[in-house]
């Protein structure tokens, strides 16, 4: 039996400041935030697509970290997800959707 499994992943600090690395991180945080909020609402990707006036393929691409989170897209999804969008580069994740208080 092998005992050499990786248990953690270290990213050198110089890579963390690379613009491409940071952009990938934003897309991943955005994707997770969309997925988390959609799941919390109990919606399918088709339901979110309908509410956001996007195609289901667009929603799937967003949730697969394949779409850059533009302001227009964030606003459209926040409205559809009945939530505010919070972006804070000092936290991890940097991006999340927060439902409105009842």
Secondary structure as GFF3:
##gff-version 3
##sequence-region A 1 102
A	DSSP	alpha_helix	13	16	.	.	.	ID=ss1
A	DSSP	alpha_helix	19	41	.	.	.	ID=ss2
A	DSSP	alpha_helix	45	52	.	.	.	ID=ss3
A	DSSP	alpha_helix	56	63	.	.	.	ID=ss4
A	DSSP	alpha_helix	71	80	.	.	.	ID=ss5
A	DSSP	beta_strand	83	87	.	.	.	ID=ss6
A	DSSP	beta_strand	95	99	.	.	.	ID=ss7
###
